[in-house]
């Protein structure tokens, strides 16, 4: 499983990947574009741990996203701590050309797989982390000084939170629930939420049209 994040101006890219199956070695590599070519920075090992479900490799995989301004990077590790999962927020250090980890987010429930789905707004002020095992998504907002606090919890149907897409301004969120069976076994659904005034409102839902079609397994906005 791999995931890719790119800045809005196309000059910074972060690629996450793992190698080996047991134990899992999670890594990411950052590339900077100098106007003519991509230059690879030293690879960083995130962690080494045994997979909670060696057959289902996605549970062991790494999900990442990069803010549009290229200054905030978040990576999720849904399989750690018996599936409790976690997500780590990093800030770009221009002096060292490295990412500095500043905050780790956790959900605390076994087999919640917190961090398998995630998305970050343009300037990193809003971050949403999915917990598909509990069919929830947690929205965190920046408080300044490299601190993000929980401000809202979204809930949905089966595997809700496995995929997430957040708009640039952080006021619209698409959240996939690819096992949703409202209109047939695992047809899948995507819920769209919008921040209006001082509240998050369900703007609407869209559904797949094929049994076990897993509509919503990937989303973007």
N, CA, C and O of each residue as an XYZ file, in Angstrom:
884
protein
N       0.843     -1.182      0.000
C       0.000      0.000      0.000
C       0.880      1.233      0.000
O       1.846      1.295      0.760
N       0.579      2.193     -0.814
C       1.337      3.426     -0.869
C       0.380      4.592     -0.983
O      -0.775      4.420     -1.371
N       0.855      5.768     -0.649
C       0.059      6.976     -0.750
C       0.982      8.112     -1.140
O       2.173      8.093     -0.829
N       0.422      9.115     -1.831
C       1.222     10.206     -2.355
C       0.571     11.537     -2.001
O      -0.651     11.668     -2.069
N       1.380     12.522     -1.626
C       0.898     13.879     -1.408
C       1.761     14.854     -2.177
O       2.972     14.667     -2.291
N       1.125     15.921     -2.719
C       1.879     16.904     -3.489
C       1.395     18.305     -3.146
O       0.205     18.524     -2.920
N       2.335     19.258     -3.109
C       1.971     20.645     -2.847
C       1.237     21.230     -4.053
O       1.337     20.715     -5.166
N       0.506     22.306     -3.813
C      -0.316     22.916     -4.854
C       0.522     23.429     -6.019
O       0.081     23.388     -7.168
N       1.731     23.913     -5.729
C       2.574     24.459     -6.792
C       3.398     23.399     -7.505
O       4.139     23.707     -8.438
N       3.269     22.140     -7.063
C       3.944     21.045     -7.749
C       5.438     20.963     -7.530
O       6.143     20.350     -8.331
N       5.947     21.578     -6.443
C       7.396     21.555     -6.209
C       7.819     20.620     -5.084
O       9.012     20.375     -4.904
N       6.864     20.096     -4.328
C       7.197     19.192     -3.225
C       6.259     17.992     -3.264
O       5.047     18.144     -3.416
N       6.826     16.803     -3.127
C       6.041     15.577     -3.176
C       6.523     14.632     -2.071
O       7.724     14.494     -1.841
N       5.583     13.993     -1.399
C       5.910     12.998     -0.381
C       5.264     11.677     -0.780
O       4.074     11.632     -1.095
N       6.041     10.611     -0.768
C       5.563      9.286     -1.147
C       5.754      8.344      0.034
O       6.854      8.234      0.576
N       4.690      7.671      0.429
C       4.769      6.700      1.507
C       4.722      5.283      0.965
O       4.059      5.018     -0.037
N       5.419      4.379      1.621
C       5.403      2.984      1.181
C       5.877      2.092      2.318
O       6.426      2.566      3.313
N       5.657      0.793      2.155
C       6.236     -0.149      3.096
C       6.936     -1.257      2.315
O       6.666     -1.477      1.134
N       7.824     -1.934      2.990
C       8.457     -3.092      2.388
C       8.549     -4.186      3.436
O       8.557     -3.921      4.638
N       8.618     -5.403      2.963
C       8.556     -6.585      3.819
C       7.147     -6.709      4.402
O       6.415     -5.724      4.492
N       6.784     -7.902      4.787
C       5.442     -8.127      5.317
C       5.441     -8.280      6.819
O       4.540     -7.773      7.487
N       6.429     -8.966      7.371
C       6.449     -9.123      8.823
C       7.898     -9.126      9.305
O       8.624    -10.070      8.996
N       8.356     -8.107     10.053
C       7.526     -6.957     10.435
C       7.388     -5.947      9.299
O       8.156     -5.966      8.337
N       6.389     -5.060      9.428
C       6.170     -4.023      8.442
C       7.123     -2.853      8.698
O       7.229     -2.373      9.826
N       7.807     -2.401      7.662
C       8.655     -1.224      7.752
C       7.947     -0.091      7.000
O       7.847     -0.128      5.773
N       7.463      0.899      7.722
C       6.805      2.023      7.079
C       7.817      3.129      6.812
O       8.610      3.486      7.683
N       7.779      3.665      5.597
C       8.734      4.696      5.214
C       8.034      5.777      4.399
O       6.962      5.553      3.836
N       8.648      6.934      4.345
C       8.242      7.931      3.373
C       9.484      8.595      2.816
O      10.529      8.637      3.466
N       9.358      9.112      1.606
C      10.476      9.811      0.978
C       9.939     11.116      0.400
O       8.856     11.147     -0.185
N      10.703     12.188      0.567
C      10.317     13.509      0.106
C      11.137     13.899     -1.112
O      12.346     13.676     -1.159
N      10.460     14.488     -2.102
C      11.129     14.958     -3.310
C      10.883     16.457     -3.462
O       9.769     16.931     -3.236
N      11.911     17.196     -3.840
C      11.794     18.616     -4.139
C      12.143     18.843     -5.613
O      13.120     18.291     -6.119
N      11.338     19.657     -6.293
C      11.591     19.937     -7.710
C      12.330     21.265     -7.841
O      11.895     22.286     -7.307
N      13.448     21.239     -8.557
C      14.276     22.436     -8.678
C      14.018     23.216     -9.963
O      14.772     24.128    -10.302
N      12.950     22.854    -10.678
C      12.634     23.517    -11.929
C      12.930     22.681    -13.144
O      12.390     22.922    -14.224
N      13.799     21.685    -12.970
C      14.134     20.811    -14.096
C      14.025     19.328    -13.759
O      13.799     18.506    -14.647
N      14.186     18.978    -12.475
C      14.107     17.577    -12.102
C      13.716     17.428    -10.635
O      13.789     18.379     -9.856
N      13.295     16.202    -10.271
C      12.960     15.885     -8.888
C      14.211     15.406     -8.163
O      14.952     14.559     -8.661
N      14.430     15.966     -6.977
C      15.577     15.573     -6.165
C      15.080     14.874     -4.901
O      14.271     15.421     -4.151
N      15.574     13.664     -4.680
C      15.140     12.853     -3.550
C      15.934     13.187     -2.295
O      17.164     13.226     -2.315
N      15.215     13.427     -1.205
C      15.843     13.631      0.094
C      15.988     12.280      0.797
O      15.339     11.317      0.387
N      16.807     12.176      1.829
C      16.994     10.892      2.519
C      15.675     10.292      2.991
O      14.814     11.001      3.511
N      15.522      8.982      2.807
C      14.318      8.267      3.218
C      14.227      8.216      4.740
O      15.236      8.080      5.432
N      13.016      8.324      5.242
C      12.779      8.268      6.677
C      11.970      7.034      7.037
O      10.920      6.787      6.443
N      12.449      6.247      8.014
C      11.688      5.108      8.524
C      10.742      5.628      9.595
O      11.169      6.233     10.578
N       9.456      5.385      9.394
C       8.474      5.846     10.369
C       8.428      4.922     11.569
O       8.508      5.379     12.710
N       8.299      3.626     11.322
C       8.235      2.670     12.421
C       8.362      1.259     11.867
O       8.229      1.029     10.665
N       8.618      0.338     12.754
C       8.676     -1.074     12.408
C       7.771     -1.821     13.376
O       7.949     -1.717     14.589
N       6.806     -2.572     12.861
C       5.901     -3.297     13.742
C       5.304     -4.484     13.012
O       5.349     -4.554     11.784
N       4.753     -5.404     13.759
C       4.111     -6.576     13.171
C       2.691     -6.228     12.752
O       1.966     -5.551     13.481
N       2.309     -6.690     11.587
C       1.001     -6.389     11.042
C      -0.095     -7.091     11.832
O       0.067     -8.240     12.241
N      -1.234     -6.382     12.050
C      -2.320     -7.007     12.806
C      -3.107     -7.993     11.947
O      -3.737     -8.909     12.476
N      -3.074     -7.815     10.628
C      -3.732     -8.749      9.715
C      -2.822     -8.912      8.514
O      -2.887     -8.136      7.560
N      -1.974     -9.924      8.569
C      -0.974    -10.073      7.525
C      -1.590    -10.364      6.169
O      -0.977    -10.083      5.139
N      -2.810    -10.929      6.152
C      -3.455    -11.227      4.875
C      -3.984     -9.945      4.240
O      -3.893     -9.769      3.025
N      -4.540     -9.044      5.064
C      -5.104     -7.803      4.561
C      -4.047     -6.716      4.669
O      -3.965     -6.013      5.676
N      -3.248     -6.585      3.635
C      -2.094     -5.696      3.690
C      -2.488     -4.234      3.878
O      -1.707     -3.451      4.416
N      -3.694     -3.854      3.439
C      -4.091     -2.460      3.562
C      -4.126     -2.013      5.016
O      -3.896     -0.840      5.310
N      -4.414     -2.945      5.935
C      -4.455     -2.599      7.347
C      -3.071     -2.198      7.837
O      -2.947     -1.448      8.805
N      -2.048     -2.685      7.184
C      -0.679     -2.382      7.590
C      -0.131     -1.157      6.884
O       0.916     -0.631      7.262
N      -0.837     -0.703      5.860
C      -0.289      0.319      4.996
C      -0.261      1.692      5.618
O      -0.745      1.909      6.729
N       0.301      2.584      4.898
C       0.494      3.949      5.364
C      -0.297      4.890      4.482
O      -0.216      4.809      3.257
N      -1.064      5.786      5.092
C      -1.779      6.813      4.355
C      -1.177      8.160      4.696
O      -0.903      8.434      5.864
N      -0.969      8.995      3.711
C      -0.349     10.288      3.939
C      -1.097     11.368      3.175
O      -1.818     11.083      2.219
N      -0.917     12.609      3.605
C      -1.396     13.747      2.836
C      -0.500     14.940      3.148
O       0.070     15.048      4.233
N      -0.395     15.821      2.177
C       0.457     17.000      2.273
C      -0.408     18.227      2.029
O      -1.190     18.257      1.079
N      -0.274     19.240      2.879
C      -1.045     20.461      2.686
C      -0.664     21.119      1.363
O       0.447     20.934      0.864
N      -1.596     21.888      0.799
C      -1.354     22.505     -0.497
C      -0.170     23.447     -0.509
O       0.474     23.625     -1.543
N       0.128     24.060      0.645
C       1.284     24.956      0.703
C       2.586     24.220      0.984
O       3.654     24.831      1.035
N       2.495     22.892      1.169
C       3.687     22.076      1.349
C       4.345     22.200      2.701
O       5.489     21.778      2.865
N       3.651     22.771      3.686
C       4.265     23.019      4.987
C       3.840     22.040      6.078
O       4.517     21.925      7.100
N       2.728     21.336      5.875
C       2.218     20.401      6.882
C       2.000     19.043      6.234
O       1.408     18.942      5.160
N       2.477     18.018      6.889
C       2.428     16.640      6.386
C       1.845     15.759      7.481
O       2.270     15.840      8.633
N       0.883     14.926      7.134
C       0.293     14.025      8.122
C       0.327     12.602      7.578
O       0.005     12.366      6.414
N       0.718     11.659      8.429
C       0.700     10.261      8.004
C      -0.049      9.408      9.030
O       0.069      9.606     10.240
N      -0.813      8.466      8.514
C      -1.602      7.579      9.363
C      -1.056      6.172      9.346
O      -0.550      5.698      8.329
N      -1.161      5.508     10.483
C      -0.722      4.108     10.618
C      -1.846      3.337     11.307
O      -1.841      3.152     12.524
N      -2.804      2.896     10.504
C      -4.012      2.293     11.052
C      -3.811      0.959     11.731
O      -4.675      0.531     12.496
N      -2.696      0.282     11.478
C      -2.530     -1.066     12.016
C      -1.794     -1.161     13.330
O      -1.718     -2.245     13.909
N      -1.242     -0.044     13.829
C      -0.432     -0.139     15.042
C      -1.304     -0.311     16.282
O      -2.493      0.009     16.268
N      -0.699     -0.819     17.351
C      -1.361     -0.965     18.667
C      -2.662     -1.757     18.557
O      -3.718     -1.326     19.020
N      -2.550     -2.932     17.926
C      -3.706     -3.830     17.777
C      -4.862     -3.141     17.067
O      -6.025     -3.303     17.436
N      -4.519     -2.374     16.047
C      -5.536     -1.735     15.225
C      -6.107     -0.454     15.805
O      -7.048      0.109     15.246
N      -5.552      0.021     16.924
C      -6.018      1.305     17.445
C      -5.642      2.429     16.481
O      -6.403      3.374     16.273
N      -4.457      2.300     15.902
C      -4.004      3.259     14.915
C      -3.523      4.562     15.513
O      -3.682      4.821     16.706
N      -2.927      5.379     14.651
C      -2.504      6.712     15.047
C      -2.202      7.525     13.793
O      -2.027      6.983     12.702
N      -2.146      8.834     13.982
C      -1.769      9.746     12.905
C      -0.795     10.762     13.475
O      -0.977     11.245     14.592
N       0.233     11.083     12.714
C       1.265     12.001     13.169
C       1.322     13.219     12.257
O       1.340     13.092     11.033
N       1.350     14.398     12.867
C       1.424     15.654     12.133
C       2.866     16.158     12.153
O       3.502     16.204     13.206
N       3.364     16.527     11.000
C       4.740     17.014     10.865
C       4.754     18.387     10.202
O       3.900     18.702      9.374
N       5.733     19.191     10.580
C       5.928     20.522     10.016
C       7.254     20.551      9.256
O       8.256     20.010      9.723
N       7.251     21.185      8.088
C       8.457     21.265      7.278
C       9.465     22.219      7.905
O       9.146     23.365      8.221
N      10.677     21.726      8.078
C      11.773     22.529      8.610
C      12.667     22.934      7.441
O      13.439     22.121      6.932
N      12.560     24.189      7.021
C      13.308     24.653      5.854
C      14.808     24.693      6.113
O      15.598     24.632      5.170
N      15.208     24.794      7.361
C      16.633     24.863      7.696
C      17.322     23.520      7.498
O      18.430     23.447      6.966
N      16.648     22.457      7.935
C      17.225     21.114      7.846
C      16.721     20.332      6.635
O      17.235     19.257      6.326
N      15.706     20.879      5.946
C      15.042     20.164      4.836
C      14.530     18.807      5.298
O      14.685     17.795      4.614
N      13.912     18.815      6.484
C      13.321     17.603      7.045
C      11.967     17.929      7.656
O      11.623     19.091      7.871
N      11.207     16.867      7.929
C       9.919     17.017      8.597
C      10.115     16.827     10.101
O      10.726     15.852     10.539
N       9.589     17.768     10.886
C       9.627     17.665     12.341
C       8.260     17.220     12.850
O       7.265     17.920     12.658
N       8.209     16.052     13.500
C       6.958     15.588     14.089
C       6.572     16.467     15.268
O       7.380     16.674     16.173
N       5.342     16.991     15.271
C       4.935     17.911     16.329
C       3.751     17.400     17.159
O       3.555     17.850     18.287
N       2.955     16.459     16.611
C       1.811     15.973     17.377
C       1.358     14.614     16.850
O       1.310     14.391     15.640
N       1.029     13.715     17.766
C       0.486     12.407     17.410
C      -0.951     12.305     17.909
O      -1.239     12.589     19.071
N      -1.845     11.897     17.014
C      -3.266     11.764     17.335
C      -3.626     10.290     17.428
O      -3.155      9.487     16.623
N      -4.448      9.927     18.390
C      -4.901      8.543     18.551
C      -6.387      8.523     18.870
O      -6.970      9.521     19.293
N      -6.990      7.339     18.651
C      -8.412      7.172     18.946
C      -8.619      6.254     20.136
O      -9.538      6.455     20.930
N      -7.758      5.238     20.263
C      -7.741      4.426     21.468
C      -8.592      3.179     21.476
O      -8.566      2.437     22.458
N      -9.360      2.911     20.408
C     -10.240      1.750     20.382
C      -9.601      0.653     19.533
O      -9.260      0.907     18.378
N      -9.425     -0.563     20.069
C      -8.852     -1.655     19.272
C      -9.644     -1.900     17.995
O     -10.874     -1.854     18.003
N      -8.946     -2.156     16.912
C      -9.526     -2.438     15.599
C     -10.400     -1.297     15.080
O     -11.345     -1.526     14.325
N     -10.082     -0.078     15.485
C     -10.742      1.089     14.898
C     -10.027      1.523     13.619
O     -10.616      2.170     12.754
N      -8.751      1.158     13.514
C      -7.913      1.477     12.353
C      -7.877      2.983     12.084
O      -7.945      3.433     10.940
N      -7.770      3.722     13.144
C      -7.669      5.178     13.076
C      -6.434      5.560     12.262
O      -5.320      5.141     12.577
N      -6.638      6.353     11.222
C      -5.525      6.786     10.384
C      -5.474      6.153      9.013
O      -4.638      6.529      8.192
N      -6.372      5.177      8.740
C      -6.374      4.577      7.405
C      -6.894      5.550      6.357
O      -6.502      5.480      5.192
N      -7.774      6.456      6.766
C      -8.251      7.509      5.886
C      -7.906      8.852      6.499
O      -8.056      9.037      7.707
N      -7.446      9.794      5.685
C      -7.115     11.118      6.219
C      -7.039     12.131      5.085
O      -6.854     11.784      3.918
N      -7.190     13.405      5.472
C      -7.069     14.486      4.506
C      -6.738     15.772      5.243
O      -7.065     15.921      6.420
N      -6.083     16.710      4.544
C      -5.627     17.950      5.155
C      -5.971     19.117      4.236
O      -5.920     18.981      3.013
N      -6.318     20.255      4.814
C      -6.702     21.425      4.032
C      -5.476     22.118      3.436
O      -4.340     21.712      3.680
N      -5.724     23.175      2.646
C      -4.670     23.838      1.876
C      -3.499     24.292      2.735
O      -2.344     24.047      2.387
N      -3.782     24.948      3.848
C      -2.721     25.466      4.701
C      -2.518     24.639      5.976
O      -1.804     25.061      6.886
N      -3.147     23.462      6.037
C      -2.947     22.577      7.171
C      -3.709     22.978      8.419
O      -3.458     22.422      9.488
N      -4.631     23.922      8.320
C      -5.370     24.366      9.503
C      -6.441     23.365      9.928
O      -6.871     23.365     11.081
N      -6.868     22.517      9.001
C      -7.884     21.500      9.293
C      -7.391     20.136      8.832
O      -6.911     19.989      7.708
N      -7.511     19.149      9.697
C      -7.112     17.780      9.382
C      -8.246     16.846      9.797
O      -8.771     16.960     10.905
N      -8.621     15.934      8.925
C      -9.646     14.954      9.245
C      -9.059     13.557      9.175
O      -8.420     13.194      8.187
N      -9.275     12.768     10.229
C      -8.733     11.414     10.323
C      -9.894     10.426     10.432
O     -10.781     10.593     11.269
N      -9.883      9.403      9.589
C     -10.932      8.399      9.608
C     -10.638      7.268     10.573
O      -9.485      6.919     10.826
N     -11.717      6.703     11.105
C     -11.646      5.537     11.984
C     -12.682      4.546     11.463
O     -13.770      4.411     12.023
N     -12.323      3.853     10.376
C     -13.309      3.051      9.662
C     -13.812      1.871     10.474
O     -14.907      1.370     10.218
N     -13.032      1.419     11.448
C     -13.491      0.314     12.292
C     -14.654      0.680     13.188
O     -15.432     -0.185     13.590
N     -14.778      1.970     13.505
C     -15.897      2.461     14.315
C     -16.837      3.327     13.490
O     -17.786      3.898     14.027
N     -16.581      3.428     12.187
C     -17.392      4.234     11.261
C     -17.504      5.682     11.723
O     -18.592      6.247     11.826
N     -16.323      6.264     12.001
C     -16.260      7.653     12.439
C     -15.136      8.377     11.699
O     -14.235      7.760     11.130
N     -15.222      9.704     11.730
C     -14.141     10.548     11.219
C     -13.983     11.721     12.179
O     -14.966     12.340     12.586
N     -12.740     12.017     12.535
C     -12.432     13.014     13.552
C     -11.793     14.243     12.893
O     -10.791     14.131     12.186
N     -12.382     15.402     13.134
C     -11.883     16.637     12.549
C     -11.124     17.443     13.590
O     -11.629     17.725     14.677
N      -9.902     17.806     13.233
C      -9.032     18.570     14.124
C      -8.731     19.926     13.486
O      -8.508     20.015     12.278
N      -8.725     20.976     14.300
C      -8.421     22.314     13.811
C      -7.209     22.882     14.534
O      -6.984     22.613     15.714
N      -6.430     23.677     13.796
C      -5.213     24.247     14.349
C      -5.522     25.300     15.408
O      -6.392     26.152     15.226
N      -4.790     25.222     16.520
C      -4.902     26.203     17.596
C      -3.698     27.136     17.616
O      -3.552     27.953     18.525
N      -2.833     27.010     16.606
C      -1.594     27.760     16.584
C      -0.513     27.037     17.362
O      -0.805     26.089     18.092
N       0.719     27.463     17.218
C       1.855     26.873     17.929
C       1.963     25.366     17.697
O       2.347     24.619     18.597
N       1.620     24.926     16.483
C       1.741     23.513     16.096
C       0.908     22.585     16.967
O       1.353     21.494     17.325
N      -0.293     23.015     17.306
C      -1.225     22.203     18.090
C      -2.568     22.146     17.361
O      -3.104     23.175     16.951
N      -3.107     20.928     17.204
C      -4.422     20.716     16.619
C      -5.328     20.067     17.669
O      -4.903     19.158     18.381
N      -6.563     20.531     17.762
C      -7.489     19.975     18.748
C      -8.741     19.444     18.056
O      -9.136     19.931     16.996
N      -9.355     18.440     18.672
C     -10.560     17.831     18.123
C     -11.717     18.822     18.193
O     -12.003     19.378     19.253
N     -12.383     19.040     17.053
C     -13.490     19.987     17.029
C     -14.804     19.369     16.572
O     -15.865     19.956     16.787
N     -14.755     18.182     15.937
C     -16.015     17.555     15.501
C     -15.780     16.082     15.205
O     -14.687     15.685     14.802
N     -16.830     15.265     15.412
C     -16.799     13.847     15.064
C     -17.952     13.553     14.113
O     -19.110     13.808     14.443
N     -17.642     13.023     12.941
C     -18.653     12.605     11.972
C     -18.915     11.116     12.149
O     -18.003     10.365     12.494
N     -20.131     10.689     11.919
C     -20.477      9.272     12.004
C     -21.229      8.848     10.746
O     -21.901      9.657     10.106
N     -21.106      7.568     10.403
C     -21.786      7.062      9.219
C     -21.956      5.567      9.283
O     -21.875      4.962     10.351
N     -22.197      4.966      8.111
C     -22.443      3.533      8.030
C     -21.147      2.756      7.822
O     -20.057      3.272      8.067
N     -21.276      1.520      7.371
C     -20.175      0.556      7.354
C     -18.911      1.064      6.652
O     -18.952      1.496      5.500
N     -17.781      1.000      7.380
C     -16.462      1.417      6.894
C     -16.399      2.912      6.576
O     -15.525      3.356      5.831
N     -17.322      3.677      7.138
C     -17.294      5.134      7.004
C     -15.972      5.669      7.566
O     -15.580      5.328      8.682
N     -15.299      6.502      6.787
C     -14.015      7.052      7.219
C     -12.812      6.386      6.597
O     -11.678      6.793      6.849
N     -13.041      5.357      5.782
C     -11.921      4.687      5.112
C     -11.262      5.612      4.088
O     -10.049      5.552      3.881
N     -12.070      6.472      3.444
C     -11.549      7.447      2.498
C     -12.128      8.821      2.829
O     -13.300      8.942      3.183
N     -11.297      9.848      2.709
C     -11.695     11.207      3.067
C     -11.071     12.193      2.095
O      -9.921     12.025      1.687
N     -11.829     13.228      1.719
C     -11.310     14.321      0.912
C     -11.812     15.625      1.515
O     -13.009     15.801      1.743
N     -10.880     16.533      1.768
C     -11.176     17.801      2.413
C     -10.900     18.936      1.428
O      -9.866     18.941      0.761
N     -11.819     19.895      1.333
C     -11.628     21.022      0.426
C     -10.477     21.907      0.896
O     -10.040     21.808      2.042
N      -9.991     22.770      0.008
C      -8.867     23.639      0.334
C      -9.138     24.496      1.563
O      -8.262     24.666      2.411
N     -10.362     25.040      1.663
C     -10.675     25.911      2.800
C     -11.117     25.145      4.046
O     -11.350     25.741      5.098
N     -11.231     23.814      3.923
C     -11.590     22.984      5.065
C     -13.052     23.022      5.446
O     -13.414     22.545      6.521
N     -13.909     23.577      4.596
C     -15.320     23.726      4.930
C     -16.224     22.692      4.266
O     -17.427     22.674      4.526
N     -15.671     21.841      3.422
C     -16.435     20.762      2.795
C     -15.626     19.474      2.884
O     -14.422     19.465      2.632
N     -16.301     18.389      3.245
C     -15.630     17.100      3.404
C     -16.440     16.003      2.725
O     -17.650     15.899      2.930
N     -15.776     15.193      1.921
C     -16.359     13.963      1.378
C     -15.818     12.801      2.192
O     -14.608     12.689      2.388
N     -16.705     11.934      2.669
C     -16.269     10.776      3.454
C     -16.901      9.519      2.867
O     -18.123      9.410      2.770
N     -16.055      8.581      2.482
C     -16.529      7.353      1.873
C     -16.861      6.278      2.896
O     -16.198      6.138      3.924
N     -17.912      5.522      2.580
C     -18.310      4.348      3.368
C     -18.546      3.221      2.378
O     -19.682      2.924      2.009
N     -17.453      2.599      1.957
C     -17.556      1.719      0.797
C     -18.256      0.394      1.071
O     -18.523     -0.365      0.139
N     -18.556      0.103      2.337
C     -19.338     -1.093      2.665
C     -20.790     -0.757      2.983
O     -21.534     -1.624      3.442
N     -21.201      0.474      2.751
C     -22.582      0.874      3.022
C     -23.547     -0.009      2.228
O     -23.385     -0.202      1.023
N     -24.554     -0.540      2.927
C     -25.499     -1.469      2.290
C     -26.925     -0.926      2.284
O     -27.883     -1.699      2.274
N     -27.068      0.392      2.290
C     -28.395      1.011      2.288
C     -29.221      0.565      1.092
O     -30.419      0.320      1.227
N     -28.602      0.457     -0.072
C     -29.317      0.089     -1.290
C     -28.769     -1.200     -1.906
O     -28.792     -1.369     -3.126
N     -28.281     -2.096     -1.066
C     -27.768     -3.367     -1.537
C     -26.477     -3.714     -0.834
O     -25.779     -2.836     -0.328
N     -26.161     -4.995     -0.802
C     -24.987     -5.461     -0.067
C     -23.703     -4.793     -0.555
O     -23.284     -4.980     -1.697
N     -23.082     -4.003      0.340
C     -21.805     -3.350      0.075
C     -21.801     -2.556     -1.234
O     -20.804     -2.532     -1.955
N     -22.918     -1.915     -1.523
C     -22.984     -1.025     -2.688
C     -22.028      0.150     -2.510
O     -21.350      0.556     -3.453
N     -21.979      0.692     -1.295
C     -21.083      1.795     -1.000
C     -21.752      3.150     -1.091
O     -22.756      3.315     -1.784
N     -21.185      4.124     -0.383
C     -21.754      5.466     -0.366
C     -20.672      6.495     -0.058
O     -19.603      6.161      0.452
N     -20.969      7.745     -0.375
C     -20.119      8.882     -0.003
C     -21.021      9.953      0.594
O     -21.990     10.376     -0.036
N     -20.706     10.389      1.800
C     -21.439     11.461      2.459
C     -20.663     12.764      2.311
O     -19.444     12.794      2.477
N     -21.379     13.838      1.998
C     -20.766     15.148      1.820
C     -21.254     16.083      2.928
O     -22.456     16.298      3.088
N     -20.311     16.633      3.685
C     -20.630     17.521      4.794
C     -20.104     18.927      4.490
O     -19.065     19.092      3.850
N     -20.841     19.933      4.961
C     -20.449     21.314      4.743
C     -20.571     22.093      6.051
O     -21.528     21.918      6.806
N     -19.588     22.952      6.305
C     -19.618     23.782      7.499
C     -20.392     25.050      7.194
O     -19.973     25.854      6.361
N     -21.529     25.232      7.871
C     -22.416     26.368      7.631
C     -22.622     27.106      8.941
O     -23.106     26.527      9.914
N     -22.258     28.375      8.972
C     -22.384     29.138     10.202
C     -21.414     28.635     11.249
O     -20.219     28.923     11.191
N     -21.930     27.885     12.202
C     -21.087     27.321     13.260
C     -21.276     25.818     13.396
O     -20.890     25.227     14.405
N     -21.881     25.187     12.362
C     -22.215     23.764     12.465
C     -21.854     23.019     11.186
O     -21.838     23.583     10.092
N     -21.566     21.731     11.364
C     -21.370     20.848     10.231
C     -22.709     20.214      9.870
O     -23.386     19.647     10.727
N     -23.086     20.313      8.592
C     -24.357     19.786      8.112
C     -24.115     18.770      7.006
O     -23.187     18.912      6.209
N     -24.959     17.743      6.965
C     -24.895     16.763      5.883
C     -25.500     17.393      4.634
O     -26.707     17.628      4.572
N     -24.665     17.661      3.651
C     -25.114     18.307      2.427
C     -25.832     17.329      1.508
O     -26.712     17.717      0.741
N     -25.451     16.061      1.592
C     -26.082     15.045      0.765
C     -25.256     13.773      0.744
O     -24.115     13.750      1.208
N     -25.841     12.720      0.203
C     -25.163     11.424      0.082
C     -25.358     10.899     -1.326
O     -26.414     11.094     -1.929
N     -24.348     10.238     -1.847
C     -24.452      9.584     -3.147
C     -24.111      8.113     -2.960
O     -23.291      7.756     -2.115
N     -24.752      7.264     -3.762
C     -24.625      5.820     -3.582
C     -24.232      5.147     -4.886
O     -24.502      5.652     -5.976
N     -23.592      4.002     -4.749
C     -23.272      3.200     -5.913
C     -24.497      2.493     -6.443
O     -25.574      2.572     -5.851
N     -24.337      1.796     -7.566
C     -25.477      1.122     -8.183
C     -25.198     -0.354     -8.459
O     -25.878     -0.988     -9.266
N     -24.175     -0.893     -7.769
C     -23.814     -2.286     -8.018
C     -23.535     -2.993     -6.698
O     -22.783     -2.489     -5.864
N     -24.139     -4.158     -6.511
C     -23.908     -4.952     -5.300
C     -22.423     -5.297     -5.196
O     -21.795     -5.697     -6.176
N     -21.879     -5.135     -3.998
C     -20.445     -5.319     -3.702
C     -19.559     -4.477     -4.622
O     -18.418     -4.846     -4.900
N     -20.081     -3.364     -5.085
C     -19.314     -2.482     -5.966
C     -18.337     -1.602     -5.209
O     -17.413     -1.039     -5.795
N     -18.551     -1.483     -3.867
C     -17.640     -0.706     -3.002
C     -17.451      0.725     -3.501
O     -16.336      1.246     -3.536
N     -18.560      1.341     -3.883
C     -18.555      2.745     -4.263
C     -18.030      3.589     -3.109
O     -18.472      3.430     -1.971
N     -17.099      4.477     -3.393
C     -16.518      5.322     -2.339
C     -15.185      4.830     -1.811
O     -14.659      5.388     -0.848
N     -14.625      3.788     -2.428
C     -13.342      3.262     -1.970
C     -12.229      4.274     -2.205
O     -11.147      4.157     -1.629
N     -12.496      5.278     -3.059
C     -11.557      6.372     -3.268
C     -12.369      7.631     -3.525
O     -13.352      7.599     -4.265
N     -11.956      8.755     -2.911
C     -12.679     10.013     -3.104
C     -11.693     11.170     -3.260
O     -10.543     11.092     -2.827
N     -12.171     12.238     -3.887
C     -11.380     13.459     -4.000
C     -12.351     14.625     -4.142
O     -13.539     14.434     -4.403
N     -11.826     15.835     -3.965
C     -12.683     17.010     -4.029
C     -11.901     18.174     -4.623
O     -12.442     19.271     -4.767
